[in-house]
């Protein structure tokens, strides 16, 4: 396998060299923030960082409090429209995006031309890890609205010299026609949308396995690292799937290499911590906390992502020393369900459901019954005798999860998603 790197020196560096690189990047960042960022300047000074040269080790940064999304949301609420996490005067900023708003009011985020170039470099690393080169034609079946994800990927495609093709303002059928006609070799979208396009192709008698698409970079949902989902996408398209992780307020931090064994975190551009959710102490499994090192105009420091991950620091067969998240992002911390004492993330249900080819779409309904979480899995099934599939899914969930959950047939077709899928319907009454 021909391994390609964006920056081989840092991607294969030893842990001490990576730490030294991170400290020097952090000092540059902190110097600017202490001088002129209203949001972080005070926090840094309160934590004793009156001068960036006081930072001697990564351990020193731990005296800084965590940043939570709610603080950023509140700051924008009080200081509309962009908040105070701005290091430079307004005229330095050139790009505005916002979060997808799946979990509340969208958060707006400004970038300078330097930090936009940083985004492009982070995405270029994602493409290089997947072996995507200047010879590739990358198709983006995305509406190009204010959500940052695929705009940054577009910039990354340009950075590596690939041909970027927009699928904006087209329906799914038109997108399939475009990617076939222009002989796209790479598809970049959410896992749900890759499956939806495959379904539309089947209905239109288009054999995607005969298309030129060989690689699919998926983002926005955990599906790319869920074996059942990945196998299903790869089977329908005759292409390899590479999971990517990132967020509007953080950056493009995760990349999958040709080994397809977990998602590497780009430790050249991000400082990564993992916290035990119960005691907030460092752990190998728990909440991912990130400090980005190259977005000086609008950074995040020790940002609690709300994502549950399992970290693996073994050197990968690709030669990268960057830590890997086994299974990618396993789920959202706030979506972890405890059903009769068993911890379950919705991704575990997805991994089961996707092994049944006749299940087209699904929902997970969570209810609070007698102070206990209870799950109901609703599935949409193609073909005759759907009840047989319902029974089989019920048996498989009982076998794989070690507990029995309700499985029902959807009364009507379930909605499909182009952007982040939200398949969990939480009907629990929250105690406040
Ligand atoms: Zn690797």
Boltz pocket constraint, residues with backbone or C-beta under 6 A from the ligand:
constraints:
  - pocket:
      binder: B
      contacts: [[A, 257], [A, 258], [A, 259], [A, 261], [A, 264], [A, 316], [A, 317], [A, 318], [A, 319], [A, 320]]
      max_distance: 6.0
